[in-house]
Amino acid sequence: MNWISINERLPKEVGWVLVTREDGKVDLAHWFEEGWKRGHNANVVAWQPLPEPYKI
């Protein structure tokens, strides 16, 4: 998966995604229609969907 800049587009569906923050760290964030959960709004520069889980 490739990182998607928040300037390019935001997630279409509510749910968890991986994000890259301004400080370069990767984090897990929850996207809502009104923004990121837990104050990530100011920090997120890119995001990508979560990968499929490992199959046992």
Backbone as a chain_set.jsonl record, in Angstrom:
{"seq": "MNWISINERLPKEVGWVLVTREDGKVDLAHWFEEGWKRGHNANVVAWQPLPEPYKI", "coords": {"N": [[0.836, -1.185, 0.0], [0.389, 2.276, -0.628], [1.24, 5.453, 0.805], [-1.171, 8.018, 1.338], [-1.523, 11.341, 0.78], [-2.998, 13.745, 2.973], [-3.745, 16.02, 1.736], [-4.359, 15.208, -0.761], [-6.505, 13.315, -0.584], [-9.014, 12.242, 1.788], [-9.942, 9.539, 4.061], [-12.723, 7.59, 2.877], [-14.536, 6.107, 4.3], [-15.706, 5.643, 7.668], [-13.497, 4.582, 10.193], [-10.603, 2.629, 11.325], [-7.268, 3.519, 10.434], [-3.855, 3.526, 9.206], [-1.589, 6.118, 10.012], [0.728, 8.705, 9.108], [2.483, 10.969, 11.024], [3.261, 14.498, 11.53], [5.711, 14.505, 12.841], [6.985, 12.358, 11.76], [6.447, 9.844, 12.744], [4.693, 6.71, 12.704], [1.32, 5.894, 13.238], [-1.738, 4.627, 14.671], [-4.948, 5.57, 13.821], [-8.318, 6.73, 14.226], [-10.698, 7.446, 11.853], [-13.318, 9.717, 11.541], [-16.323, 11.108, 10.14], [-16.184, 13.794, 10.764], [-13.525, 14.217, 11.33], [-10.261, 13.244, 12.7], [-9.898, 10.888, 15.384], [-9.005, 11.479, 18.795], [-7.52, 13.906, 18.673], [-5.767, 13.95, 16.45], [-5.941, 15.605, 14.264], [-4.254, 17.915, 13.734], [-1.806, 16.737, 13.387], [-1.61, 14.704, 11.431], [-0.277, 13.789, 8.305], [-0.364, 12.011, 6.232], [-2.022, 8.982, 5.181], [-3.086, 5.49, 5.203], [-4.995, 2.584, 4.272], [-5.639, -0.108, 6.608], [-3.744, -3.152, 6.511], [-4.781, -6.413, 5.279], [-5.701, -8.864, 7.726], [-3.494, -11.397, 9.079], [-3.833, -14.699, 7.96], [-4.707, -17.629, 9.563]], "CA": [[0.0, 0.0, 0.0], [1.105, 3.549, -0.655], [0.708, 6.52, 1.648], [-2.016, 8.988, 0.649], [-1.454, 12.656, 1.432], [-4.309, 14.271, 3.346], [-4.061, 17.074, 0.772], [-4.88, 14.52, -1.948], [-7.855, 12.873, -0.208], [-9.2, 11.691, 3.122], [-10.672, 8.271, 3.987], [-14.136, 7.693, 2.503], [-15.341, 5.405, 5.29], [-15.331, 5.73, 9.07], [-12.774, 3.4, 10.648], [-9.186, 2.716, 11.676], [-6.275, 3.58, 9.361], [-2.505, 3.906, 9.609], [-1.282, 7.496, 9.66], [2.051, 9.262, 9.367], [2.327, 12.271, 11.663], [4.248, 15.519, 11.163], [7.01, 14.172, 13.433], [7.533, 11.208, 11.042], [6.051, 8.582, 13.366], [3.505, 6.017, 12.206], [0.376, 5.725, 14.341], [-3.056, 4.119, 14.319], [-5.939, 6.613, 14.118], [-9.687, 6.434, 13.805], [-11.283, 8.518, 11.053], [-14.753, 9.961, 11.593], [-16.701, 12.073, 9.106], [-15.79, 15.131, 11.197], [-12.08, 14.315, 11.55], [-9.536, 12.153, 13.362], [-10.124, 10.685, 16.807], [-7.915, 11.752, 19.744], [-6.736, 15.092, 18.382], [-4.765, 13.761, 15.405], [-6.162, 16.536, 13.153], [-3.126, 18.801, 13.447], [-0.562, 15.988, 13.238], [-1.619, 13.738, 10.336], [0.111, 14.299, 6.984], [-0.684, 10.984, 5.248], [-2.706, 7.825, 5.752], [-3.325, 4.364, 4.318], [-5.855, 1.574, 4.898], [-4.969, -1.2, 7.311], [-3.593, -4.354, 5.676], [-5.615, -7.557, 5.645], [-5.089, -9.618, 8.817], [-2.834, -12.662, 8.783], [-4.759, -15.83, 7.985], [-4.157, -18.791, 10.272]], "C": [[0.883, 1.251, 0.0], [0.434, 4.546, 0.268], [-0.066, 7.504, 0.788], [-1.947, 10.296, 1.431], [-2.861, 13.112, 1.804], [-4.711, 15.432, 2.44], [-4.657, 16.488, -0.506], [-6.316, 14.05, -1.712], [-7.834, 12.314, 1.211], [-9.958, 10.367, 3.001], [-12.148, 8.499, 3.659], [-15.046, 7.103, 3.565], [-14.802, 5.63, 6.693], [-14.589, 4.458, 9.444], [-11.313, 3.679, 10.935], [-8.316, 2.698, 10.426], [-4.908, 3.819, 9.974], [-2.283, 5.339, 9.177], [0.201, 7.776, 9.873], [1.827, 10.666, 9.913], [3.424, 13.224, 11.204], [5.642, 15.201, 11.698], [7.644, 12.935, 12.798], [7.16, 9.864, 11.63], [4.784, 8.03, 12.728], [2.617, 5.712, 13.41], [-0.902, 5.105, 13.793], [-4.055, 5.195, 14.715], [-7.299, 6.192, 13.602], [-10.256, 7.649, 13.096], [-12.793, 8.544, 11.253], [-15.076, 10.966, 10.503], [-16.275, 13.496, 9.471], [-14.297, 15.272, 11.51], [-11.508, 13.11, 12.271], [-9.881, 12.094, 14.836], [-8.849, 11.015, 17.586], [-6.992, 12.878, 19.296], [-5.66, 14.932, 17.333], [-4.849, 14.814, 14.301], [-4.932, 17.342, 12.775], [-1.861, 18.029, 13.083], [-0.481, 15.11, 11.993], [-1.237, 14.415, 9.018], [-0.227, 13.303, 5.877], [-1.338, 9.806, 5.961], [-2.733, 6.696, 4.725], [-4.221, 3.36, 5.031], [-5.021, 0.532, 5.637], [-4.82, -2.39, 6.37], [-4.58, -5.428, 6.117], [-4.926, -8.308, 6.782], [-4.453, -10.916, 8.327], [-3.846, -13.796, 8.901], [-4.066, -17.036, 8.593], [-4.517, -20.059, 9.528]], "O": [[1.978, 1.26, 0.562], [-0.776, 4.497, 0.488], [0.321, 7.794, -0.344], [-2.282, 10.335, 2.615], [-3.808, 12.895, 1.047], [-5.887, 15.792, 2.381], [-5.366, 17.174, -1.242], [-7.218, 14.329, -2.501], [-6.784, 11.965, 1.751], [-10.553, 10.093, 1.959], [-12.747, 9.476, 4.106], [-16.188, 7.534, 3.723], [-13.597, 5.788, 6.889], [-15.003, 3.366, 9.055], [-10.842, 4.809, 10.808], [-8.587, 1.959, 9.479], [-4.801, 4.259, 11.119], [-2.73, 5.743, 8.103], [0.845, 7.154, 10.718], [1.077, 11.455, 9.338], [4.395, 12.81, 10.57], [6.642, 15.578, 11.088], [8.712, 12.499, 13.229], [7.522, 8.831, 11.068], [3.92, 8.78, 12.274], [3.106, 5.321, 14.469], [-1.112, 5.069, 12.581], [-4.01, 5.685, 15.843], [-7.413, 5.401, 12.665], [-10.297, 8.744, 13.656], [-13.461, 7.515, 11.147], [-14.167, 11.618, 9.989], [-16.031, 14.315, 8.585], [-13.855, 16.347, 11.916], [-12.176, 12.088, 12.433], [-10.127, 13.122, 15.467], [-7.742, 10.842, 17.075], [-5.784, 12.802, 19.525], [-4.709, 15.714, 17.32], [-3.936, 14.918, 13.482], [-4.603, 17.438, 11.592], [-0.931, 18.61, 12.522], [0.621, 14.8, 11.54], [-1.782, 15.458, 8.655], [-0.361, 13.69, 4.716], [-1.223, 9.652, 7.177], [-2.447, 6.901, 3.545], [-4.213, 3.288, 6.26], [-3.848, 0.323, 5.328], [-5.68, -2.614, 5.518], [-5.144, -5.351, 7.209], [-3.698, -8.388, 6.809], [-4.834, -11.457, 7.29], [-4.63, -13.834, 9.849], [-2.969, -17.411, 8.18], [-4.149, -21.152, 9.958]]}, "num_chains": 1, "name": "protein.A"}
